[in-house]
Amino acid sequence: MRHIIHASLTRIADLDEGEVRPLPRTEWEWADYVLGEVIAPPADRRFIELDNGRKALVDVGDRVVGALGTRFATLEATGSWEDIGEDGTMSAMTGAGLFGGITSQSPLLNEFIKMRYVGHVTRDGAKLNMRDFAAPLGTRKLDIPVVLIVGSSMSAGKTNSARVIIRRLKHMGLTVGWPPS
């Protein structure tokens, strides 16, 4: 068996003390840390982004720790952890280690890394979830105007819209950026 690769979604967590054990589907949740084993040669030499930001080429038999999740990149691929096959077949839907079953994919993309569910990362008998490691957010009063740009998908135009808005605000003589100077 090859070494275990920690995908970048694990960077917030201390998983070194964890164990891996399969859990019944009824206990699976969004953002659970799971271990998957690569079962098909990745198309176009797919990479997994590591918890240190570097990329690692994966091959059949490699094991990757990532998180169950949902992806809505409608112009590329969509899928969800809830669509993982009954036999545990799933895909690395992102290089960051977001695992799920692909439900729709652009014909212009190569296949994603195919994996098999091995088990959940657990500690002291309890499964580990990204929420267990997320830093609590304090409340903060915003005393400057904020523009929030939300889009339905990758390539929906969010970045382009932000560029236009920033350019217009600067043209109006406003300062744009964070932190305010």
DRENLONU-828252 format. One line per field, with one value per residue: x, y negated, z of N, C-alpha, C, O in turn; residue number from 1; residue in one letter. Coordinates in nm, 4 decimals, m for minus. Example, Ala and Ser with C-alpha at 12.3 -4.5 7.8 and 13.67 -1.06 7.14 Angstrom:
2
n.X <- c(1.3190:1.2850) $
n.Y <- c(0.5690:0.2250) $
n.Z <- c(0.7800:0.7080) $
ca.X <- c(1.2300:1.3670) $
ca.Y <- c(0.4500:0.1060) $
ca.Z <- c(0.7800:0.7140) $
c.X <- c(1.3200:1.2900) $
c.Y <- c(0.3300:m0.0030) $
c.Z <- c(0.7800:0.7870) $
o.X <- c(1.4236:1.3409) $
o.Y <- c(0.3319:m0.1138) $
o.Z <- c(0.8465:0.8039) $
k <- c(1:2) $
r <- c(a:s) $
end
This chain:
181
n.X <- c(0.0851:0.0484:0.1680:m0.0315:m0.1983:m0.2557:m0.5008:m0.5492:m0.7793:m0.7600:m0.5928:m0.6620:m0.6892:m0.5783:m0.4924:m0.3247:m0.3359:m0.5543:m0.7722:m0.8862:m1.2003:m1.4642:m1.7925:m2.1498:m2.3707:m2.5778:m2.4620:m2.2997:m2.1960:m2.2024:m1.8868:m1.7430:m1.4360:m1.2758:m1.1219:m1.0036:m0.9342:m0.7426:m0.8726:m0.8748:m0.6659:m0.5661:m0.6992:m0.5248:m0.3042:m0.3787:m0.3667:m0.3404:m0.3882:m0.1781:m0.1782:0.0092:0.0091:0.1507:0.1560:0.0635:0.1163:m0.1125:m0.1719:m0.3021:m0.4004:m0.2972:m0.3744:m0.5972:m0.6763:m0.9590:m1.2506:m1.6021:m1.8319:m2.0045:m2.0279:m2.0824:m2.0108:m2.1262:m2.0520:m1.8412:m1.8262:m2.0636:m2.1663:m2.2141:m2.1583:m2.3656:m2.4268:m2.2494:m2.1569:m2.3364:m2.1590:m1.9452:m1.7940:m1.6453:m1.5530:m1.2667:m1.3640:m1.2482:m0.9135:m0.8395:m0.9354:m1.2100:m1.4654:m1.7026:m1.9917:m1.9974:m2.2427:m2.2980:m2.1104:m1.8918:m1.8380:m1.5965:m1.4048:m1.1564:m1.1831:m1.2435:m1.0453:m1.0931:m1.2205:m1.2354:m1.4320:m1.2819:m1.2950:m1.4037:m1.2269:m1.1455:m1.1439:m1.0877:m1.3117:m1.5037:m1.6236:m1.4449:m1.4949:m1.4881:m1.5955:m1.5221:m1.2724:m1.2733:m1.2013:m1.3548:m1.5664:m1.5623:m1.7880:m1.8094:m1.8256:m1.9025:m1.7664:m1.7287:m1.8296:m1.9333:m1.9070:m2.0646:m2.0217:m2.1962:m2.2258:m2.3684:m2.2080:m1.8851:m1.7165:m1.9297:m1.9147:m1.8352:m1.5740:m1.5161:m1.7260:m1.6550:m1.4168:m1.5117:m1.6766:m1.4895:m1.3220:m1.5033:m1.5710:m1.3218:m1.2862:m1.4757:m1.3432:m1.3170:m1.1645:m1.0561:m1.0253:m0.8645:m0.6793:m0.8418:m0.6637) $
n.Y <- c(0.1186:m0.2236:m0.5446:m0.7759:m1.0503:m1.3826:m1.5923:m1.9400:m2.0367:m1.9398:m2.0976:m2.2572:m2.0883:m1.8624:m1.5679:m1.3605:m1.1942:m1.0455:m0.7674:m0.5288:m0.4183:m0.2351:m0.3695:m0.3371:m0.4507:m0.6062:m0.7560:m0.9378:m1.2719:m1.6063:m1.7558:m1.5716:m1.4144:m1.1876:m0.8846:m0.8021:m0.5677:m0.5652:m0.4332:m0.4200:m0.4874:m0.8198:m1.0553:m1.2572:m1.2934:m1.3693:m1.5794:m1.6090:m1.8663:m1.9341:m1.9552:m2.1461:m2.3124:m2.2396:m2.0271:m1.6900:m1.4128:m1.1569:m0.8029:m0.4761:m0.3029:m0.4835:m0.6567:m0.8993:m1.1592:m1.3478:m1.5588:m1.5085:m1.6543:m1.9108:m2.0200:m2.2850:m2.3654:m2.4530:m2.4840:m2.3197:m2.0777:m1.9098:m1.7801:m1.5654:m1.4600:m1.3060:m1.1629:m0.9590:m0.6386:m0.3361:m0.1324:m0.2666:m0.4065:m0.7039:m1.0412:m1.2583:m1.5618:m1.8061:m1.9351:m1.9960:m1.8059:m1.7527:m1.5328:m1.3311:m1.2181:m1.2534:m1.4224:m1.5643:m1.6603:m1.8539:m1.7852:m1.8666:m1.8336:m1.6183:m1.2978:m1.2858:m1.2127:m0.8852:m0.7175:m0.4973:m0.4679:m0.4311:m0.4707:m0.6601:m0.9255:m0.8999:m0.9755:m0.8691:m0.7097:m0.8741:m1.0275:m1.2598:m1.5948:m1.8779:m2.0975:m2.0530:m2.1600:m2.4181:m2.7578:m2.9621:m3.2277:m3.5636:m3.8346:m4.1333:m4.4742:m4.6315:m4.9136:m5.0345:m5.0680:m4.7685:m4.5492:m4.2712:m3.9992:m3.7532:m3.4456:m3.1899:m2.9835:m2.8524:m3.0456:m3.2144:m3.4846:m3.6399:m3.7373:m3.9002:m4.0831:m4.1980:m4.3247:m4.5254:m4.6721:m4.7579:m4.9161:m5.1175:m5.2289:m5.3277:m5.5152:m5.6933:m5.8135:m5.6805:m5.4819:m5.1560:m4.8435:m4.6287:m4.6043:m4.9145:m5.2150) $
n.Z <- c(0.0000:m0.0761:0.0463:0.2457:0.1150:0.1999:0.1065:0.0100:0.1392:0.3903:0.5351:0.7526:0.9593:1.2176:1.1452:1.1913:1.4116:1.3631:1.2841:1.0382:0.9419:0.7927:0.7569:0.7888:0.5255:0.6257:0.8235:0.7026:0.6262:0.4887:0.4449:0.5960:0.6798:0.4723:0.3514:0.0378:m0.2233:m0.5138:m0.8086:m1.0835:m1.3619:m1.3629:m1.5894:m1.8191:m1.6459:m1.3704:m1.0812:m0.7247:m0.4977:m0.2331:0.1328:0.1885:m0.0250:m0.2517:m0.5469:m0.6147:m0.8161:m0.8740:m0.8655:m0.9525:m0.6658:m0.4852:m0.1851:m0.0669:0.1538:0.1871:0.1690:0.1998:m0.0247:m0.2184:m0.5536:m0.7743:m1.0478:m1.3123:m1.5821:m1.6019:m1.4179:m1.2134:m0.8960:m0.6066:m0.2680:m0.1898:m0.4123:m0.4411:m0.5509:m0.4669:m0.4272:m0.3301:m0.5128:m0.6239:m0.7109:m0.7226:m0.7106:m0.7207:m0.7338:m0.4810:m0.3130:m0.2806:m0.2475:m0.4230:m0.6103:m0.9554:m1.1371:m1.3649:m1.6451:m1.8418:m2.1848:m2.2771:m2.0873:m1.9410:m1.7777:m1.4223:m1.1278:m1.0405:m0.7606:m0.4723:m0.1902:0.1214:0.3964:0.6859:0.8462:1.1767:1.5282:1.8505:1.8199:1.7067:1.4099:1.2008:1.1030:0.8848:1.0167:1.2778:1.3023:1.2179:1.2653:1.5088:1.4127:1.4919:1.5605:1.3728:1.3250:1.0277:0.9041:0.6701:0.3270:0.1620:m0.1104:m0.2258:m0.4299:m0.5887:m0.7520:m0.9618:m1.0454:m1.1453:m1.3857:m1.4265:m1.4415:m1.2259:m1.1519:m1.3706:m1.3481:m1.1017:m1.1732:m1.3478:m1.1731:m0.9793:m1.1386:m1.2138:m0.9617:m0.8797:m1.0820:m1.0013:m0.8010:m0.5618:m0.3008:m0.3356:m0.1902:0.0578:0.3562:0.4495:0.3801) $
ca.X <- c(0.0000:0.1229:0.1464:m0.1577:m0.1831:m0.3541:m0.5371:m0.5456:m0.8953:m0.7274:m0.4890:m0.7070:m0.7112:m0.4705:m0.5469:m0.2195:m0.3745:m0.6797:m0.7805:m0.9823:m1.2911:m1.5849:m1.9172:m2.2682:m2.4116:m2.6677:m2.3821:m2.2191:m2.2422:m2.1236:m1.7627:m1.6736:m1.3074:m1.2775:m1.0079:m1.0386:m0.8240:m0.7506:m0.9005:m0.8589:m0.5581:m0.6199:m0.6858:m0.4342:m0.2119:m0.4426:m0.2923:m0.4095:m0.3170:m0.1467:m0.2093:0.1100:m0.0071:0.2172:0.0717:0.1176:0.0577:m0.1634:m0.1836:m0.3837:m0.3542:m0.2710:m0.4852:m0.6065:m0.7732:m1.0277:m1.3766:m1.7251:m1.8853:m2.0889:m1.9664:m2.1755:m1.9416:m2.2142:m1.9868:m1.7370:m1.8821:m2.1391:m2.1783:m2.2362:m2.1260:m2.4869:m2.4350:m2.1456:m2.2177:m2.3630:m2.0383:m1.8410:m1.7167:m1.6609:m1.4502:m1.2094:m1.4298:m1.1529:m0.7790:m0.8249:m0.9791:m1.3546:m1.5077:m1.8441:m2.0291:m2.0221:m2.3755:m2.2980:m1.9736:m1.8694:m1.7665:m1.4650:m1.3128:m1.1197:m1.2429:m1.1860:m0.9811:m1.1909:m1.1773:m1.3230:m1.4401:m1.2170:m1.3527:m1.4010:m1.1210:m1.2069:m1.0564:m1.1589:m1.4384:m1.5942:m1.5776:m1.3969:m1.5604:m1.4202:m1.6488:m1.4507:m1.1450:m1.2910:m1.1844:m1.4792:m1.5655:m1.6204:m1.8663:m1.7338:m1.9071:m1.8458:m1.7854:m1.7028:m1.9181:m1.8858:m1.9781:m2.0580:m2.0553:m2.2336:m2.2615:m2.4216:m2.1167:m1.7582:m1.7328:m2.0581:m1.8866:m1.8103:m1.4477:m1.5323:m1.8124:m1.5759:m1.3233:m1.5867:m1.7208:m1.3707:m1.2806:m1.6012:m1.5570:m1.1978:m1.3130:m1.5556:m1.2557:m1.3226:m1.0577:m1.1064:m0.9273:m0.8680:m0.7496:m0.8428:m0.5415) $
ca.Y <- c(0.0000:m0.3481:m0.6389:m0.8505:m1.1891:m1.4731:m1.6981:m2.0727:m2.0581:m1.8929:m2.1826:m2.3170:m1.9815:m1.7766:m1.4339:m1.2609:m1.1013:m0.9813:m0.6303:m0.5210:m0.3037:m0.2576:m0.3978:m0.3206:m0.5730:m0.6863:m0.8401:m1.0299:m1.4109:m1.7041:m1.8016:m1.4648:m1.3737:m1.0475:m0.8337:m0.7370:m0.5036:m0.5847:m0.3036:m0.4261:m0.5800:m0.9529:m1.1103:m1.3715:m1.3050:m1.4530:m1.6079:m1.6483:m1.9708:m1.8896:m2.0483:m2.2527:m2.3916:m2.1767:m1.9304:m1.5546:m1.3259:m1.0356:m0.6865:m0.3694:m0.2522:m0.5917:m0.6884:m1.0434:m1.2085:m1.4685:m1.5818:m1.4937:m1.7864:m1.9365:m2.1132:m2.3387:m2.4356:m2.4027:m2.4811:m2.2176:m1.9541:m1.9202:m1.6528:m1.5744:m1.3434:m1.2236:m1.0848:m0.8561:m0.5095:m0.2445:m0.0527:m0.3533:m0.4748:m0.8486:m1.1148:m1.3789:m1.6625:m1.9168:m1.8978:m2.0225:m1.6897:m1.7498:m1.4024:m1.3099:m1.1537:m1.3492:m1.4048:m1.6314:m1.6996:m1.9063:m1.6912:m1.9223:m1.7980:m1.4788:m1.2388:m1.3192:m1.0995:m0.7894:m0.6655:m0.4092:m0.5032:m0.3351:m0.4907:m0.7936:m0.9537:m0.9060:m0.9906:m0.8242:m0.6512:m0.9721:m1.0742:m1.3973:m1.6789:m2.0068:m2.1888:m2.0285:m2.2301:m2.5559:m2.8594:m3.0374:m3.3635:m3.6646:m3.9343:m4.2550:m4.5774:m4.6863:m5.0581:m5.0818:m4.9987:m4.6396:m4.4965:m4.1252:m3.9473:m3.6130:m3.3872:m3.0548:m2.8811:m2.8976:m3.1042:m3.2852:m3.6248:m3.7113:m3.8103:m4.0053:m4.1852:m4.2677:m4.4148:m4.6416:m4.7500:m4.8227:m5.0219:m5.2281:m5.2919:m5.4067:m5.6286:m5.7873:m5.8704:m5.6029:m5.3882:m5.0187:m4.7493:m4.5958:m4.6911:m5.0557:m5.2846) $
ca.Z <- c(0.0000:m0.0852:0.1566:0.2433:0.0719:0.2586:0.0123:0.0723:0.2274:0.5250:0.5966:0.8789:1.0570:1.2642:1.1231:1.2105:1.5173:1.3260:1.2324:0.9284:0.9475:0.7125:0.8280:0.7035:0.4548:0.7088:0.9116:0.6239:0.6211:0.4161:0.5081:0.6679:0.6245:0.4324:0.2767:m0.0880:m0.2946:m0.6588:m0.8706:m1.2284:m1.3965:m1.3866:m1.7236:m1.8361:m1.5320:m1.2685:m0.9599:m0.6018:m0.4262:m0.0977:0.2414:0.1909:m0.1466:m0.3664:m0.6165:m0.6239:m0.9165:m0.8102:m0.9519:m0.8970:m0.5377:m0.3912:m0.0950:m0.0484:0.2506:0.1436:0.2395:0.1225:m0.0538:m0.3348:m0.6490:m0.8726:m1.1561:m1.4179:m1.7123:m1.5947:m1.3622:m1.0892:m0.8270:m0.4633:m0.1876:m0.1826:m0.5357:m0.4438:m0.5817:m0.3546:m0.4081:m0.2780:m0.6166:m0.6183:m0.7839:m0.6647:m0.7939:m0.7308:m0.6950:m0.3380:m0.2373:m0.2579:m0.2989:m0.4468:m0.7356:m1.0632:m1.1972:m1.4943:m1.6777:m1.9759:m2.2721:m2.3076:m1.9795:m1.9215:m1.6582:m1.2926:m1.0613:m0.9871:m0.6318:m0.3960:m0.0478:0.2109:0.5286:0.7460:0.9423:1.3093:1.6449:1.9707:1.7788:1.6442:1.2789:1.1982:1.0033:0.8727:1.1195:1.4037:1.3017:1.1703:1.3684:1.5283:1.3601:1.5777:1.4885:1.3482:1.2622:0.9055:0.9031:0.5338:0.2323:0.1126:m0.2263:m0.2282:m0.5628:m0.5783:m0.8808:m0.9531:m1.0925:m1.2012:m1.5191:m1.4360:m1.4645:m1.0999:m1.1581:m1.4710:m1.2874:m1.0000:m1.2433:m1.3969:m1.0567:m0.9215:m1.2304:m1.2043:m0.8307:m0.8828:m1.1711:m0.9218:m0.6999:m0.4368:m0.2738:m0.3366:m0.1395:0.1990:0.4503:0.4082:0.4218) $
c.X <- c(0.0895:0.0913:0.0128:m0.1274:m0.2924:m0.3787:m0.5503:m0.6667:m0.8682:m0.6349:m0.5325:m0.7087:m0.5818:m0.5238:m0.4440:m0.2555:m0.5021:m0.6628:m0.8829:m1.0686:m1.4150:m1.7069:m2.0342:m2.3111:m2.5005:m2.5915:m2.2958:m2.2815:m2.1483:m2.0056:m1.6956:m1.5402:m1.3120:m1.1485:m1.0597:m0.9146:m0.8452:m0.7663:m0.8865:m0.7458:m0.6165:m0.5968:m0.5952:m0.3493:m0.2649:m0.3582:m0.3885:m0.3235:m0.3005:m0.1807:m0.1055:0.1064:0.0614:0.1213:0.1425:0.0425:0.0099:m0.1785:m0.2690:m0.3198:m0.3200:m0.3955:m0.4806:m0.7115:m0.8277:m1.1561:m1.4940:m1.7833:m1.9695:m2.0197:m2.0714:m2.1014:m2.0109:m2.1518:m1.8727:m1.7945:m1.9589:m2.1474:m2.1911:m2.1924:m2.2456:m2.5041:m2.3212:m2.2154:m2.2372:m2.2428:m1.9208:m1.7569:m1.7509:m1.5497:m1.3922:m1.2604:m1.3467:m1.0157:m0.7528:m0.8716:m1.1254:m1.4082:m1.6589:m1.8659:m2.0613:m2.1588:m2.3854:m2.1573:m1.9659:m1.7958:m1.6265:m1.3602:m1.2784:m1.1864:m1.1709:m1.1230:m1.0902:m1.1345:m1.2800:m1.3157:m1.3762:m1.2774:m1.3434:m1.2800:m1.1902:m1.0995:m1.1397:m1.2993:m1.5348:m1.5373:m1.5379:m1.4574:m1.4855:m1.4682:m1.5765:m1.3240:m1.1558:m1.2773:m1.3153:m1.4631:m1.6307:m1.7049:m1.7849:m1.8237:m1.8335:m1.8732:m1.7439:m1.8001:m1.8529:m1.9719:m1.9570:m2.1039:m2.0782:m2.2724:m2.2977:m2.3196:m1.9815:m1.7892:m1.8676:m2.0382:m1.8571:m1.6833:m1.4575:m1.6187:m1.7357:m1.4779:m1.3936:m1.6271:m1.6026:m1.3265:m1.3728:m1.5883:m1.4304:m1.2152:m1.3950:m1.4721:m1.2566:m1.2011:m1.1168:m0.9949:m0.9427:m0.7257:m0.7460:m0.7179:m0.5711) $
c.Y <- c(m0.1247:m0.4379:m0.7115:m0.9962:m1.2714:m1.5867:m1.8311:m2.1033:m2.0124:m1.9884:m2.2458:m2.2163:m1.9106:m1.6330:m1.3239:m1.1565:m1.0250:m0.8377:m0.6318:m0.3972:m0.3355:m0.2797:m0.3739:m0.4547:m0.6628:m0.7803:m0.9411:m1.1687:m1.4935:m1.7463:m1.6968:m1.4387:m1.2240:m1.0129:m0.7636:m0.6772:m0.5193:m0.4485:m0.3033:m0.5220:m0.7175:m0.9972:m1.2321:m1.3998:m1.4004:m1.4642:m1.6340:m1.7570:m1.9261:m1.9951:m2.1595:m2.3385:m2.3338:m2.0781:m1.7965:m1.4784:m1.1992:m0.9254:m0.5820:m0.3168:m0.3609:m0.6177:m0.8355:m1.0747:m1.3401:m1.4825:m1.5604:m1.6316:m1.7902:m2.0390:m2.1539:m2.4243:m2.3923:m2.4007:m2.3793:m2.0848:m1.9859:m1.7815:m1.6749:m1.4459:m1.2499:m1.1358:m0.9842:m0.7221:m0.4221:m0.1557:m0.1360:m0.4218:m0.6231:m0.9117:m1.2232:m1.4910:m1.7891:m1.8634:m1.9184:m1.9068:m1.6913:m1.6242:m1.3945:m1.2334:m1.2601:m1.3194:m1.4687:m1.6815:m1.7481:m1.8024:m1.7410:m1.8862:m1.6502:m1.4283:m1.2862:m1.1939:m1.0114:m0.7262:m0.5680:m0.4531:m0.3927:m0.3471:m0.6352:m0.8060:m0.9747:m0.9299:m0.9568:m0.7749:m0.7455:m1.0162:m1.2206:m1.4712:m1.8112:m2.1058:m2.1725:m2.1127:m2.3758:m2.6530:m2.9360:m3.1801:m3.4568:m3.7593:m4.0614:m4.3533:m4.6290:m4.8361:m5.1201:m5.0099:m4.8702:m4.5990:m4.3459:m4.0790:m3.7980:m3.5640:m3.2423:m2.9473:m2.9403:m2.9471:m3.1730:m3.4341:m3.7055:m3.7959:m3.9256:m4.1188:m4.2659:m4.3652:m4.5421:m4.7318:m4.8256:m4.9392:m5.1430:m5.3026:m5.3778:m5.5312:m5.7364:m5.8511:m5.7974:m5.5123:m5.2481:m4.9278:m4.7253:m4.5679:m4.8360:m5.1266:m5.4135) $
c.Z <- c(0.0000:0.0336:0.1400:0.2118:0.1384:0.1599:0.0858:0.1592:0.3708:0.5990:0.7281:0.9923:1.0953:1.2560:1.1479:1.3148:1.4830:1.2806:1.1206:0.9480:0.8648:0.8012:0.7345:0.6438:0.5384:0.8020:0.8359:0.6253:0.5341:0.5028:0.5972:0.5999:0.5960:0.3577:0.1526:m0.1509:m0.4443:m0.7244:m1.0223:m1.2604:m1.4273:m1.5303:m1.7170:m1.7122:m1.4260:m1.1428:m0.8449:m0.5387:m0.2824:0.0058:0.2554:0.0640:m0.2693:m0.4301:m0.6249:m0.7322:m0.8465:m0.9140:m0.8812:m0.7691:m0.4374:m0.3086:m0.0592:0.0566:0.1966:0.2225:0.1450:0.0965:m0.1789:m0.4224:m0.7515:m0.9743:m1.2852:m1.5566:m1.7162:m1.5467:m1.2353:m1.0267:m0.6777:m0.3944:m0.1787:m0.3062:m0.5493:m0.4645:m0.4600:m0.3252:m0.3583:m0.3843:m0.6141:m0.7010:m0.6957:m0.7546:m0.8083:m0.6923:m0.5469:m0.2514:m0.1982:m0.3256:m0.3144:m0.5755:m0.8393:m1.1254:m1.3349:m1.5211:m1.8211:m2.0597:m2.3088:m2.2026:m1.9841:m1.7948:m1.5325:m1.2324:m1.0009:m0.8611:m0.5747:m0.2507:0.0344:0.3500:0.5719:0.8382:1.0771:1.4155:1.7674:1.9360:1.7097:1.5097:1.2876:1.0795:0.9983:0.9784:1.2537:1.4150:1.2575:1.2873:1.3849:1.4764:1.4611:1.4940:1.4773:1.2752:1.1387:0.9047:0.7700:0.4407:0.1806:m0.0062:m0.2268:m0.3653:m0.5494:m0.7163:m0.8649:m0.9854:m1.1233:m1.3420:m1.5368:m1.4593:m1.3396:m1.1068:m1.2570:m1.4162:m1.1837:m1.0639:m1.2892:m1.2805:m0.9960:m1.0090:m1.2197:m1.0711:m0.8250:m0.9703:m1.0985:m0.8102:m0.5671:m0.4238:m0.2650:m0.2853:0.0074:0.2426:0.4037:0.4609:0.4940) $
o.X <- c(0.1923:m0.0002:m0.0478:m0.0413:m0.4096:m0.2896:m0.5610:m0.6575:m0.9452:m0.6014:m0.4473:m0.7274:m0.4886:m0.5908:m0.4736:m0.2102:m0.5524:m0.5537:m0.9595:m1.0182:m1.4648:m1.7220:m2.0200:m2.2902:m2.4976:m2.6500:m2.2263:m2.4038:m2.0334:m2.0227:m1.6001:m1.5313:m1.3471:m1.0772:m1.1473:m0.8039:m0.9532:m0.6858:m0.8863:m0.7305:m0.7071:m0.4884:m0.5923:m0.3254:m0.2016:m0.2880:m0.5026:m0.2018:m0.3968:m0.2087:m0.1293:0.1902:0.0321:0.0162:0.2645:m0.0805:0.0842:m0.1954:m0.3039:m0.1998:m0.3141:m0.5078:m0.3753:m0.8232:m0.7521:m1.1698:m1.4861:m1.7842:m2.0016:m1.9597:m2.1405:m2.1277:m1.9612:m2.1948:m1.8143:m1.8098:m1.9237:m2.1371:m2.1804:m2.1899:m2.2296:m2.5865:m2.2991:m2.3192:m2.1635:m2.2256:m1.8096:m1.6587:m1.8671:m1.4631:m1.4589:m1.2062:m1.3714:m1.0038:m0.6560:m0.8506:m1.1621:m1.3978:m1.7339:m1.7712:m2.1439:m2.1875:m2.4722:m2.0922:m2.0266:m1.7020:m1.5468:m1.2407:m1.3596:m1.2392:m1.0532:m1.1450:m1.1703:m1.0180:m1.3934:m1.2074:m1.4108:m1.3075:m1.2843:m1.2371:m1.2814:m0.9806:m1.2492:m1.3939:m1.6379:m1.4170:m1.5897:m1.4692:m1.4256:m1.3904:m1.5702:m1.2736:m1.0566:m1.3347:m1.3796:m1.3591:m1.7410:m1.6937:m1.7019:m1.8891:m1.7161:m1.9883:m1.7263:m1.8478:m1.7319:m2.0942:m1.8432:m2.2121:m1.9903:m2.3438:m2.2618:m2.3428:m1.9646:m1.8787:m1.9149:m2.1336:m1.8542:m1.6854:m1.4116:m1.5877:m1.7491:m1.4585:m1.3420:m1.6133:m1.6142:m1.2971:m1.3266:m1.5939:m1.4327:m1.1654:m1.3851:m1.5230:m1.2020:m1.1421:m1.2156:m0.8818:m1.0221:m0.6534:m0.6576:m0.6728:m0.4789) $
o.Y <- c(m0.1292:m0.4106:m0.7083:m1.0577:m1.2339:m1.6672:m1.8346:m2.1895:m2.0431:m1.9633:m2.2847:m2.2532:m1.9006:m1.5843:m1.2061:m1.0423:m0.9482:m0.7938:m0.7275:m0.2867:m0.4481:m0.2169:m0.3887:m0.5596:m0.7848:m0.8750:m1.0215:m1.1827:m1.4570:m1.7704:m1.7295:m1.4405:m1.1439:m1.1003:m0.6775:m0.7286:m0.4902:m0.3583:m0.1966:m0.6252:m0.7292:m0.9787:m1.3018:m1.5155:m1.5016:m1.3708:m1.6755:m1.7426:m1.8853:m2.1101:m2.2571:m2.4269:m2.3760:m2.0484:m1.7895:m1.4806:m1.1404:m0.9511:m0.5979:m0.2896:m0.3346:m0.6026:m0.8899:m1.0232:m1.4318:m1.4251:m1.5904:m1.7166:m1.6870:m2.1341:m2.0693:m2.5440:m2.3062:m2.3226:m2.3554:m1.9909:m2.0767:m1.6797:m1.7872:m1.3384:m1.1290:m1.0444:m0.9301:m0.6948:m0.4326:m0.1089:m0.0848:m0.4884:m0.6626:m0.8422:m1.2741:m1.5131:m1.8703:m1.7599:m1.8652:m1.9078:m1.6374:m1.6102:m1.4444:m1.1898:m1.3479:m1.2054:m1.4315:m1.7377:m1.6897:m1.7387:m1.6659:m1.9054:m1.5673:m1.5060:m1.3220:m1.0829:m1.0578:m0.6869:m0.5580:m0.4728:m0.2755:m0.2465:m0.7198:m0.7086:m1.0565:m0.9068:m1.0099:m0.7952:m0.7016:m1.0394:m1.2959:m1.4164:m1.8521:m2.1891:m2.2662:m2.1344:m2.4487:m2.6323:m2.9710:m3.2434:m3.4310:m3.7627:m4.0919:m4.3192:m4.6655:m4.8796:m5.2415:m4.9013:m4.8652:m4.6126:m4.2989:m4.1156:m3.7247:m3.6326:m3.1788:m2.8302:m3.0621:m2.8950:m3.1885:m3.5041:m3.8284:m3.9137:m4.0362:m4.2363:m4.3881:m4.4760:m4.6525:m4.8539:m4.9440:m5.0478:m5.2570:m5.4255:m5.4885:m5.6388:m5.8550:m5.9329:m5.8477:m5.4711:m5.2254:m4.9357:m4.7908:m4.5074:m4.8754:m5.1007:m5.4837) $
o.Z <- c(0.0675:0.1113:0.0329:0.2746:0.1337:0.1329:0.2084:0.2466:0.4617:0.7148:0.8080:1.1083:1.0156:1.3470:1.1275:1.3066:1.5650:1.2440:1.1091:0.9679:0.8664:0.9060:0.6131:0.7046:0.5221:0.8546:0.8979:0.6257:0.5095:0.6223:0.6677:0.4771:0.6826:0.3085:0.1599:m0.1346:m0.4957:m0.7012:m1.0836:m1.1951:m1.5098:m1.5856:m1.6156:m1.6776:m1.3960:m1.1040:m0.8652:m0.5273:m0.2175:m0.0280:0.3265:0.0466:m0.3811:m0.3733:m0.6400:m0.7376:m0.7678:m1.0331:m0.7643:m0.7651:m0.3173:m0.3566:m0.0257:0.0503:0.1646:0.3305:0.0259:0.1855:m0.2378:m0.3721:m0.8083:m0.9850:m1.3579:m1.6414:m1.8219:m1.6249:m1.1601:m1.0952:m0.6284:m0.4543:m0.1622:m0.3060:m0.6576:m0.4041:m0.3620:m0.2127:m0.3451:m0.3516:m0.6039:m0.7542:m0.6055:m0.8630:m0.8975:m0.6267:m0.4925:m0.1301:m0.0938:m0.4475:m0.2306:m0.6409:m0.8142:m1.1620:m1.4139:m1.4331:m1.9109:m2.0116:m2.3652:m2.2249:m2.0254:m1.7151:m1.5361:m1.2807:m0.9198:m0.8552:m0.6215:m0.1955:0.0201:0.4142:0.5048:0.9000:1.0895:1.3931:1.7856:2.0122:1.6588:1.4971:1.3702:0.9698:1.0978:1.0249:1.3334:1.5252:1.2598:1.3942:1.2859:1.4945:1.5093:1.3714:1.5629:1.1767:1.1459:0.9047:0.7588:0.4736:0.1586:m0.0031:m0.2280:m0.4112:m0.5041:m0.7895:m0.7658:m0.9553:m1.1271:m1.4087:m1.6494:m1.4932:m1.3458:m1.0711:m1.2288:m1.4358:m1.1777:m1.0139:m1.2718:m1.2885:m0.9647:m0.9590:m1.2168:m1.0681:m0.7711:m0.9371:m1.1300:m0.7336:m0.4690:m0.5237:m0.1952:m0.3333:0.0750:0.1634:0.3275:0.5725:0.5354) $
k <- c(1:2:3:4:5:6:7:8:9:10:11:12:13:14:15:16:17:18:19:20:21:22:23:24:25:26:27:28:29:30:31:32:33:34:35:36:37:38:39:40:41:42:43:44:45:46:47:48:49:50:51:52:53:54:55:56:57:58:59:60:61:62:63:64:65:66:67:68:69:70:71:72:73:74:75:76:77:78:79:80:81:82:83:84:85:86:87:88:89:90:91:92:93:94:95:96:97:98:99:100:101:102:103:104:105:106:107:108:109:110:111:112:113:114:115:116:117:118:119:120:121:122:123:124:125:126:127:128:129:130:131:132:133:134:135:136:137:138:139:140:141:142:143:144:145:146:147:148:149:150:151:152:153:154:155:156:157:158:159:160:161:162:163:164:165:166:167:168:169:170:171:172:173:174:175:176:177:178:179:180:181) $
r <- c(m:r:h:i:i:h:a:s:l:t:r:i:a:d:l:d:e:g:e:v:r:p:l:p:r:t:e:w:e:w:a:d:y:v:l:g:e:v:i:a:p:p:a:d:r:r:f:i:e:l:d:n:g:r:k:a:l:v:d:v:g:d:r:v:v:g:a:l:g:t:r:f:a:t:l:e:a:t:g:s:w:e:d:i:g:e:d:g:t:m:s:a:m:t:g:a:g:l:f:g:g:i:t:s:q:s:p:l:l:n:e:f:i:k:m:r:y:v:g:h:v:t:r:d:g:a:k:l:n:m:r:d:f:a:a:p:l:g:t:r:k:l:d:i:p:v:v:l:i:v:g:s:s:m:s:a:g:k:t:n:s:a:r:v:i:i:r:r:l:k:h:m:g:l:t:v:g:w:p:p:s) $
end
